Amino acid sequence: MNAHQTEVQGLWTEIQRLRDLLAKPMPEYLRITAFVQVEGTWIAETDCHDFAEYKALPAAIEVKGIRLGKTGWSSDRQYACYKADALLGTHV
């Protein structure tokens, strides 16, 4: 292989690696970084580095038997927030 072919092969390998990474499903479990009760409402936080990651998070989670709805994202602190008092619905 010449230098150009080697470079193309390397780029192709990287493209395949990234494609496989993007094709992976969202993990079934989220790492909860905080779970506290504030003024009677349970709040959970999870790491979230950008808006695309926030949009990919589930709309609701359950922690210790408590259902919480996704309510926001902090780009400064890079976390997503779930609250127990969020209004949740189901698909009909």
C-alpha positions in Angstrom: 0.0 0.0 0.0 1.2 3.5 -0.7 0.9 6.4 1.7 -2.4 7.6 0.2 -4.0 4.2 0.4 -2.9 3.8 4.0 -4.4 7.2 4.9 -7.7 6.3 3.2 -7.8 3.0 5.0 -7.2 4.7 8.3 -10.0 7.2 7.6 -12.4 4.4 6.6 -11.6 2.5 9.8 -12.4 5.7 11.8 -15.6 6.3 10.0 -16.7 2.7 10.7 -15.8 3.1 14.4 -17.8 6.3 14.7 -20.8 4.7 12.8 -20.8 1.8 15.2 -20.6 4.1 18.2 -23.6 6.2 17.0 -25.6 3.0 16.3 -25.4 1.8 20.0 -28.7 2.1 21.8 -29.1 4.3 24.9 -28.0 2.4 28.0 -30.9 0.9 30.0 -29.5 2.5 33.2 -28.3 6.0 33.9 -25.7 7.0 36.4 -27.4 9.2 38.9 -25.0 11.8 40.3 -27.4 13.3 42.8 -30.7 12.3 44.3 -32.1 14.7 46.9 -35.4 16.0 48.3 -35.9 19.7 48.1 -39.0 21.2 49.7 -40.7 17.9 49.5 -39.9 17.2 45.8 -37.4 14.4 44.8 -34.8 15.6 42.3 -32.3 13.5 40.4 -29.3 14.6 38.3 -27.3 12.8 35.7 -24.3 13.8 33.6 -25.2 15.5 30.3 -22.5 17.2 28.2 -24.5 18.7 25.3 -28.0 19.3 24.0 -27.9 16.3 21.7 -27.2 14.1 24.7 -30.0 15.7 26.6 -32.5 15.1 23.8 -31.4 11.4 23.8 -32.1 10.9 27.5 -35.4 9.2 28.4 -38.3 11.4 29.2 -38.8 9.7 32.6 -36.8 7.5 34.9 -37.5 5.6 38.2 -35.1 5.9 41.1 -35.8 3.9 44.3 -39.4 3.4 43.3 -40.0 7.1 42.6 -40.9 8.2 39.0 -39.3 11.4 37.8 -39.7 13.4 34.6 -37.0 15.1 32.6 -37.2 18.8 33.3 -34.1 20.5 32.2 -30.4 20.7 31.3 -27.5 22.9 32.6 -24.9 23.6 29.9 -22.7 25.3 32.5 -22.7 22.4 35.0 -23.3 19.7 32.3 -26.1 17.8 33.9 -29.7 16.9 33.2 -32.4 17.2 35.8 -35.4 15.0 36.6 -38.1 15.9 39.1 -40.8 13.9 40.8 -43.4 16.7 40.4 -43.0 16.8 36.6 -46.3 16.0 34.8 -46.0 12.6 33.1 -48.3 11.1 30.6 -48.4 7.9 28.5 -48.8 7.3 24.8 -52.4 6.5 23.9 
